[in-house]
C-alpha cells in the first residue's frame, strides 16, 4: 500500500519540548510552547491548495554535484506550485540561479506506463520532475515528456538526445557518464554519448513480457522502481525479465466525466499468481560483436520476489535479495557473473511473521566486507559482515531503530545513518565509527532531518522541518557544522504562511498504554480559539497501517486540513496504534494474520482517553482516514459504533482478498491458509453493525485500491437498508490529485463533520 502516503511527508524543525504521559490514568502532558508568529487570517480550504504553496520555498529533488561544488534542486513557481524548474546554488559564493527553465523542454501527454510509474512514485507535477548528474559534474540528464535532454554546464547548452521513436521511461546516465540508458516499449536501450550510437539490448519485450521494468508490486510495495542496473565499470547491465502471463488480467472501468475508459491491468490479487521473474546480465559488446546475455540461477522455487539487486564494486559479482512468497525468508545472494549458475547465499534472514525490506546494503571498496541492516534483535540496526556472511560487528544497537544508512566514508572511517535513538517522534542524523564505537549525534534541532550526501566530498544537505517550521535546507560538513543556508524558508512577512501563522496551533504529545502494555504515542490539537470551559467535538485522524507514522514532530501538508478543523472548533487527535512503524518488531507483529483487530482496540484506548478530558464532547467523536486509514475508519465505526458517531472513509481496502499479493500476504498470509483471518479482517461482515454517520469517497480511476472495494460496501449497505453518503471522483486515482478535486473533497469532508458532530 502506498508508502509515501503512509509516511505523510518529509518534514522537520525548531526546539519544541515534547513531554509524554506514562499511562491512561492521570496522564502528564504539556503543550508545546513554541508558537509561530504572524497574522491571524483564518485559513480557507481554497487557500490550502492554491499557489504559492503555504510551506513556502520547499525545494524537492535535492542533490549535490559529485564534486560537492553545486547544490541543485527543483523549485516550484509562485503562480503554480506544481510546475518545477531546475535551480542551482554555488556552495562557495551561495549564489542561486535558475539552471534550466522547464519551458525550454518538451511538454505533452505522458504515456500510460509513465503515468502509472509516477503514481507508484507519488510524483505529481509538471515541468522538470527528475534529473541526473554525470560523474564528472560537468553535465546533467533531464527526462521530459518521453524525451531526453543533455545539459552541459560549461557552455550552458541543452541538446535533445536522439532516442528514436517512442516514449522513453526510466532513463539514467551510466556510472562514468559515457552512456544513457532507458526503457522503451518494454525493452532496454543504450545510447553512446560520444558517437550517438543507439543500441537495443533486449528484443522480446512485448505483451506480458517486459525487460528492465519493475512489476506492479515491486513498484507499489517493495519500493523498487526500476528493473535494470549498470555495473560500476559500465561493462554490463543486470536486468529483470518479467512474464505477466499468469497474472490475472483485470478489466477496470476507469470512470471519467466524459466517458468510461476500459483499462486492462495485470493485477496480482492476494492468493493469486504473481509474475515470473528472471535475472539476467547483458555484457555490452565492443565493435561489431553481439550483445550476450547470461542468466542468474535464482533457485528451483519460481514463486518468489526479487526486491533488490546491486553490483559489487569489482563489477564481476552481482548481489540480489531473494524473498520467499510468504516473506518470512530473505536471502542476500551473490553471483559471479562469469559463473552465474552458482549464486551463494551470504545472509539468511528469517521471521515467524514477515521481514521488512530496506535499502541499507553497502559493499565496501577498501575491505572485503559490507554493511547490512537487520531486525534480528527486534529493532532495525546496522551490522558489518565479511563476504562469507560472518558478522564482524554490530555497529548500532538498542531499543530504537535505524531509519536508513546514509553514507559510508571508508577513508575517514565513519558510517552515517538516520534514526530514532533520541526520540521515536523525531528523526536525527548520526555517525558511528566503521571500526565500532560511540555513536555521535550530528543534527541538533528538534524535528525531522533527512540527509543528502555528496558522492565524492564529505558534505551533506539537511532537509529539516518541524511542526512549527516548514522545510528548510542547509549545507553541513562531516561533523554536522552548518556551512550555509540553501533555503532558510523563514516565516517572515513575505512568506505565504505568514498571514495564517498567528492561528497555527501546536499539539500536545502524550503516551497511552495498549492492552498488552506497549506504549502508544499520540498528539492532540486543541481548537483555535480554545475555551477550557466549553466542550468540543473531536476528529480522530487515522492511518493505522504498517510502515506509517503520523505522530511526529514534522511539517506535513496533511496537517493543513487539521489546522482548518481547529479553526472550525474541533479537537483533532492522532494515535499511532500497534502495527505502525519505527517501534520494533514486537510492536509491528501484533497485527500478523489479524489486521483490523489490535488497531481498532488501540484507537478505542485513544477515545477512552479523550472522554476523560473535561473539554471533550464524548458523544461527538468522529474518525477520518484515507487508504489504510479509510479501512480503519470503517472498521472502527462498524466494530465499535459506541465510540465513533461519524466516520469518513477514503479509498479504503474493504476485503483484503481484493488487494495485491506482496502487501496483503506479508501481513495476512495466504488466503487459503488464513481464511479465518481474511474473513475477520474484511469490512463486509460488520456492515450490519453500522448505525449512522458514514461518508465514503473514492477515485473512480484508482488503479491501486480498486474502486470495487468501495462499491462492494455501497451495495452491502444498500442491501441492509443503511443510509450513508458517498462522494466519488471521476478520473481520480488513489492520491486524489488536482486543486479542484481537493477543494471539493475537503469542502465535502468539512461539511459532513459539521453536520454530524455539531
N, C-alpha and C positions, 0 to 999 in steps of 0.2 A: 504494500500500500504506500501511497506517496510519501517518500521520506522527507522531501523538502517542505511539504505542507506540515508534516509532523514536527519538524524542527522549528517551526514558526518563523524564525529569521535569524540572520547574523546580527547581533546587536550587543551593546556593552557601554558603562562609563562613570560617574562621579562617586565620591566616597559616601555611600549610603549605608548606615548601620542596619544590620539585619539581626533581629532578636527573635528567638524561636520559643514557642510554648512547648512544654515537655509532655503534656497529656491533655486529654479531653476535659478533665476536671480542672477548673481554675487555671486556664492557660495564661501564661505570662507573655503578652505580646506588646510590641511597641511600634508605633507608626514610624515610618521613615521620616526624617526631619528635613532632608534636602528637597526643597520645593523649587520648581522652575519659576523664573521671573519673566514678566511680560504683561501684555494687555489681557483683558478678561472678556474677549469677544466669544460668545457661545459658538461651539463647534456645530457645523451642519453636516449632514451626510453628503451633500453635494461637494462641500469643501474637502472632505476626506479623500475623495477620488479625483479631484481636479488638479490641474497643474498651476504653479510649480508644486512639486511634492512637499508635503509638510515636513518631511525629515530633512529638507534642505539638500545641500550638495553631498550626496552619499555615493561616491564612486563605486562602480562594480567592475569586475574583470581586472582587479589589481594585479600588476606584475612588475617585477624588477628586471631590467635588461640583464642578460647573463654576466656582463662585466660590472654590474652594480652601479652604472653611471646614470641611468634614467629610470624614473618611475613612470609607468604607463597605466592608463585606466580608461574606462568607458564612462562618460558623463552625459547625463540627460540634458535636454534643452528646457529652458524656462517655460516655453509655451507648449511643451509636450514632454511630460516626464517619462514617456515610454519610447522616445526616439534618442538614440545614442550616437555620439561621435567619439573618436579616439583622441585622447589628450596625453600630454607628456609633462613631466617636471624634471628639470635638470637638478640633480642632487647637489651639485657644487654651488650653483647660484640660486637655487629654489625658484627659478623662473618657470612659470607654467604657460603652456601654449597648446593650441589645437594641433595635433599631429596629422589628423586625417579627417576631413569632412565627409560624412556618410553620403551627402548629396552627390559626391563625385563618383560613387559606386553605383552598381546596378540595383534596381529595386524591382519588385514584382511578386507574383504569387509563388509561394513555396510549393514544393512537391508534397504529395500526401505522405511520403516517407519522412521528409524533413519536418512536416507539421507534427507527425506522431513522435518523432525523436525529440523535438522541442517540448512537447507536452510531457514526455517522460523526464526531461531535464528540468521542467518547470521554468523554462525560459520564455519570457513574454516581452515583446517589444519590436521595434523597427530600427533600421539603420545598421550600425556595426554591432553584432552580438557576440562575436568571438574573434580572437586574433592569436598569432603565434610568433614568438621571437626566433630568429635564426641564432645559432650557437655563437656566431661571431659578433652578435649585437649590431650588425650593420643593416639588417633587413627584417621585414615583417610579412607574414602571410595573412591575408584577410579574406575569409569567405563571405560572399554576399549574394543572396538570391540565386544560389546554384552556380555561381561563377567564382573564380579565384583571382585575387589581386596580389601583386608582389610590390611592396613598397620599400624603396631604398632610402636610408636616411641621408647618405652623402649628398645626393642630388635632389632630395625631396620629391622623388618621382614615383608615380604609381603606374604599373602596367597590368593589363588583363592577361592572364596566362591562357594559352590555347589548350583547353582541356577536351576539345571535341564537342560533339552534340550530346545533349542530355544534361540533367540536373545533377550536380556534384554534391555529395554529402561526406561528412566525417573526414575532412581534409586536414593535413598536417605537414609540417616540414620534417624531413629526416633528421636524425641526431646531429649530423655535421652540416646540415643545411644545403646539401647538394641536390636533393630531390624533393619533390612534392608528391604526396600520395593521396589518394581519395577513393571513394566508392561511387560507382555509377552503374545503375541498372543491375545491382546485386553482384557486381564483380569489382576486383581491385585493379587500380591503375597506378602507374608511377610515371612522373614527368621529370626528366633530367633538366635541371635549370641551365646548365652550360650549353646544351645542344638543342633544347626544346623538343627532345625526342620523347614521345608518349608511348609507353609500353603497357599493354594489357597483360596482367599476371594470371588471372583466372578466367575461365571461359564457360563454365557450366551453370553459372548463376542465372536462374530464371524460374518462374513459377514458385514452387515451395522451397527451392534450393537457393541459399544465399551465402555468398562468400564475404568474409570480412565484416559482417554485420551482426550486431548483438540481437539476440532474440528478445521477445517481449518481456519475459520475466527477468532476463539479465538486466535490461534497462530499468524496468519498473521496480524490481525487488532486490537486485544484487548491487545496484549502483555501477554496473559495467555498461558503458555507453558505446563501446567500440568492439570490433571483432578482429582487429589486426594490430601487430606490434613490431616496430623496427628493431633490429639488433643494433647495439651501440656502434658497431663499425660499419653499418649500412650495407652489409653483405647479404643480409637475409631479412625476410619478413615472416613472422609467425602469424597464422590466421585461423579463424574458425570457419568451418563449413557446416551449415545447419540445414537440415531437411525437415520441413514442417509438414510433410505429407500426412503424418499420423495425427497431427493436432486438429481438433475439431474445428471445422470451418463454420463460423457463425455468420449469419446474415443479419446485420444490425440495421434497424431503421433509424438513421440519423435525421431527426425531425428539425427542419429549418422553417423560418417564417414563410418562405415562398415555395415550399415543397418538401418532399421526403427523398433523401438520398439513401439508396440501398448500398450498404457497405459490407463487403466480405472481410472478415477478420479471423485469423487463426488464433483462437482464444483457448488457452490451456486451463479448463476448469479443474478445480480440486478433484483429485482422484482419477483424472483422465490422462491421456497420453501427452507427453512433452515432445519437444523437438529431439531429433537425433543429432548429436554433435560430434564433430571430428576436429582434431587439432593438427594442422599441417605447417610445414616450413618451406617457404619458397627461397631457393638460392638464386639471387639475381645474376643473370648471365652477363658475361662480358663479351664484347664483339658480336659475332653472329651466332654465338651459342644459344641454345634453347634454355628457357627457364626450367628448373627442375623442382619437383615437389616431393618431399618426404613426409610421411605421416607418423605422428607420435602414437605409441601404444598407450591407450587410456585404460586398458584392462578389459576383462571379459564382460563385466557389467556395463550395459549400454544406457540404462535408465539413470543417468547421472546429471550433475550440474558441473559447469566449469566457470566458477565465479571470477577467477583471477589468472592472468598469465603475465610472466615477467622474465626478461632476459637476465642472465648473469653478466657481470662486466666483461668476461672473456669472449662474448658473442658466440661461444661454442656450446654453451649449455642453456637450456630453457627450463624455467620453473613454471609449474601450473598448480593451481589448487583444485583438487578433486573432491567434490562433495557428493555424498550419498543422497538418494531421493528423499530419505527421511530426515536429512540434515543433522543427524546425530554423529556423523563421521566427516571429518575434514582432514585431508592429507595434503601436505606440501610435497610435491614430487618434482624431481629434476631429471631431465633427459639430456643426454649427449646427442646433439642434432646430427652427428655423423653416425650414430648408432641408436636411432630413435626407437628401436624395438625394445629397448631396456630402460624404462623410466624407474628411478629409485625413489622410494618413499623416505623422506628425510624427517618429517614431523608428522605425527598422527594425533590429532585432537579428537576426543570422544566425549559424548554427553548423553545423559539419560533423557534429556529434553531436546534441546537444539543448540547449535553452535552459531554464534553471531559472526558475521563476516566483518572484515576491516581492510584497510589499505596500508597496514603498518608492517610491511616487509621491506627491508633494505639490505641488499647484499653489499658487503664492504669490498673496497678495492685494494686496501693495503694489508689485509689479512684474510685468510680463508674462513670467513665466518659471516653471519648475518644476524640482523635484529628482527624479532618476530613478536607480535602481540598475542597474548593468550589470556583466557579467563579460567585457566586450570585451577587457580586458587580461589575462585569465586568472584574475582574482580579483574578487570582488564588491565594487564601490566606488560611491561617490556622485558624481553629475555634476549640474551646473547647466546647464539648457538654456533657450533662449528658446522662444517659442511657435511659431516656424518650424522648430524641430528643430536649431538650431545649438548646439553645445556651447560654453558660455561659460567654463566652467572645470571641472576635475576637483577635487572637494573632498577626496577621500581617495585614497591610492594606496600601493602596496607589496605585498610577498608575504604578505599576510594578508587576511582577509575581514571585511567589514561584515556583521553579523548582521541588523540592522534599523535603519531610520530611525525614531527615536523621537519627535522633535518639531522643528518649525522655529519659532523665536522671531524673527519678522521685525523686531519693534520693537527688540529688543536686538541683532539681527544674529548669532544663533547657530543652528547646526544640531547637534542632539543625536542620537547614534547609539550602538548597542551593537556590539561587535566583538571580534576576536581579535588585536588589534595587539600585545599583550604576551605572550600565551600561547595556543596552539591548544587547550589543555585548560581554559581559563577564558574567561568572557565578562565584559567590563567595559563601563562607560558612559563615553563620551567626548563632547566637543563640538569643533566647528571653526567658525571664522568663516564666515558666509554669503558674505562677500567673498573667501574663501580665506585660508589661512594656517596657523599652527601648531595642531596638534591638542592638546587638553587632556584628560587623564585625570581623571575625576571620582570614580570608585569606587576604593577602596583595598584592601579586604580580599581575600585570595586566594580565589577561588571563582567562583561564577556569580551575575551580577547581572542582574535584569530590572526595567526601569523602567516605572512608570505615571505619566504626567504629567497635571496638571490642564489643563482646556481654556483657562481664562482667567486663570491665575496661574502664574508660573514656579516651581512647586514640584513635586516628584515623590516617589513611593513607590519604595523599593528593596526588591524581593523577592530575598533573598540566601540562599544556602546553600553549604555545602562538605561534604566527606567527613566532617568532624568536627563539623558544626553543622547541625542540622535548620533548615528555613526560618525566616528572621526577616524582619520588615517594619519599615522605618524611614522616616521623613519627612526629606527633604533640600531645601535651597534650590537655586537655579540654579547655584551654584558647587560643589555636591557636599557642602556642610557639612550634617552631621546636625543636625536640629532636634528630633526626638523619636522615641521608640520607638512603633510601633503594636503590634508583638508581638515582644518580645525573645526569648522562647522559649528561655531558658537551661536547660540540662540540669542542674537542681538536684534536691534530694531529692524534691520533689513532682512532678517531670516523669515522664511514663510511661516514658521511656527510661532513667532513672537506674539502676534495678535491673539493667539489662543493659549499661550503658555501660562498665563496667570490663573487659569482654571484647571490646569493639568494636575491630576491628583496622583500621589504616590500611594502604594499599597502598604498594608501591614503583612509581614511574613510570620508564619507560625508552623507548628508541628502538632499533629494528632497521632493517635495510635490505631492501627488496623487490628482486626480481631485476633491476629496471630502475634501481636505485639510489635510489628515492624512500624517504623516511623513513616508518616505520610506528611509531605510538605504541602503547604497551602499559601496562597496570598489572597488578601481581601481588600477591595477598594470600597471606600465609603462615598456616598453621594456628595455632589457639589451643588449648592452649599449643604453642610451637614448640621443637623439639629439633633442632639442626643436625646431630646425629649420625644421625638417622633419615632414611628415605626415604618420601616421601608421594605418594599418588595425586593426580592433577590433574583438575579440571573446567575446561574451557575454555568460558566463557560467551560466546556469539557472537550478534551480529545480522548485521553484514556488508553490509547493503544500503545503497542511496543514501539521502541525506538523514538519516542517522543517525550518532550519535557516542556510543560507550559510554565511551571513555577520557577522562573528565573529572573535575575536582575539584568534585564536585557531590553533594548529597544526593539519594538516589533510593530509593523503596520497593522497587525491583527488587533493591537490594543487601541487603535483609534476608535473603533466602534465601542469598546469598553468605556473610553472617556466620554463618548456621546451619551451612553446609557447613564453614566454617573450624573451628567448634567440634566438628565430627564427624571432624576430622583430614584434610581435603582442602586442597590448594593450589587457589586459584581464579585463573584467568588470563584477561585480556581484551585483545584486539588489534583495532585499527581498520584493517581491510585497505583496499587501494585500492578506490575507488568510494564510500568513506564521505564524510561531509560536512565542510565548513569547511576544506578544504585546497586549494581552487582547481581549475580545470577539468582540468589535466593529471592530477591525482590521481584525479578522478572519471571522466574519459572513457575510462580504461583498459578499463572493462567494456563499452563500447559494442558492441552486437551480439554479445556473447560473455559473457553472465552465467554465473557458476559456474566460471570458469577462474582469472582472476587472484586472485579472492577466496580460492579454495581454496589456491592456491600461497602466498599470504601467511600463511594460517593454518598451513601447513606450516612456514614460516620460524619462526613462534612456537613450534611444537613442537620444532623443532631447537634453539632456544634453551633451552627448558625441559629438554630432555635433557642439556644441558651443565651443569645445576645439580646440585651434589652431593646436595642434599636431595630431588630429584625422582625418583620411581619411573617411569622412562621407558617401562616396559612397561604401565603402568596409567594411561593418559590418556584421558579421555572428553570429549565435547563436547555442549553443550546450548544450544538456541535455539528461539525461537518466531517464527512468521510467516516473514519472510525468514531469520531465524535458524534456523527449522526446516528450511527449504530448504538452508541452509548445513550443518546437522548431517548431513543425508542425503548431500549432495554430497561432503563431506569424508570421511565414513566409506566411501562407495561408491567414490570415486575414489582415496582414499588409505588403504586398510584397514590398512596397516602403521603408520599414525600414530595412529589412534584405536581403542582397544579397545572402547569403548562410545559410543553416541550416543543422545540424546533429541531427538526432532523434534516440535515442537508446531505444529499448524495450518499445515503447510507448503504453499507452491505447489510442485507437483511436475512440472507441464508448463506452460510459460508461455502456451501456447495456451488454457489454462483460466482465465487471469486477464484483467483488463479492458484496454481499448484504451489509455487515456491513460497509465497507468503502464508497461505492458509495451512498447508501441511506442516510448515515449520512449527506452528503453534498448536494446531489441532490434530496432527497426524493424518493418516489416510482415512477418507470417509468409510471405507469398508472395514477398517479396524477400530473405528471410534464412532460408530453410528449414534450411540447414546450422547456423546459429546456434541456432535453436529446437530442433533435434534434439539438438545438443550440450549445450544448457542444460537439457534435461529430465532428470529423475531416472531415468526408466524404462530407458534404455539401459545404465545402470550397475548395475542390480539384481543381475545375475549375479555381480558382484564382491563382493557382501556375504557376509560370513563369519558373524559372530555379534555379539550385544550391541547390539540395537536396541530402543528403545521409542518408539512414536508415540502421540500423543494429538490429539484434535480436538473442537471443539464441534459437536454434531450439528445445530445450527440456525444455523451460520455462514453469513452472507449476504455476506461479503466474500471470504475464501478458501474457496470452496465445499468441502463435505465430500468431494465427488468426488475432489479432489486426493489425499486420503489413501486412499480406497477403491481407487483405481487401483493404488497402491503395494501395498496389502494383497494384492490379487489377484495382482499380478505376483510378489510374494514367495512367496505360497502356491503358485503355478504352478511356481516354481523349487524348491519343497520347502524353503524357507528358514524357520528358526524365528525368531520375533521376538515382542515384546509390544505390545499396543495397549490404550489406555485412553481411551474416547470418552465424552463427557458429554452426556446427553440435555438438550435445551433450551438449551445454552450457545451463545453467539455467539463471535465471534473473540477478544474480550478476556477470556473465561473469568471472568466476574464472579460475585460471591457468596462469602460467607465459607465456607460448607460446601463449595462446589465447589473453592475454592482450598486449603482444608485437605486435602481428599482428594487433589487433584492433587499438591501439593508433598510430601505423605507418600509418594505413589507414586513421585515422582521420586527422593526421598532413598533409599527402599528399593532402587530399581533401581541407583542408583550404589553403594550399599553392597555389593550382591550382585555387581556386575560388576567393581568396581575394587579391592576389598579381599580 
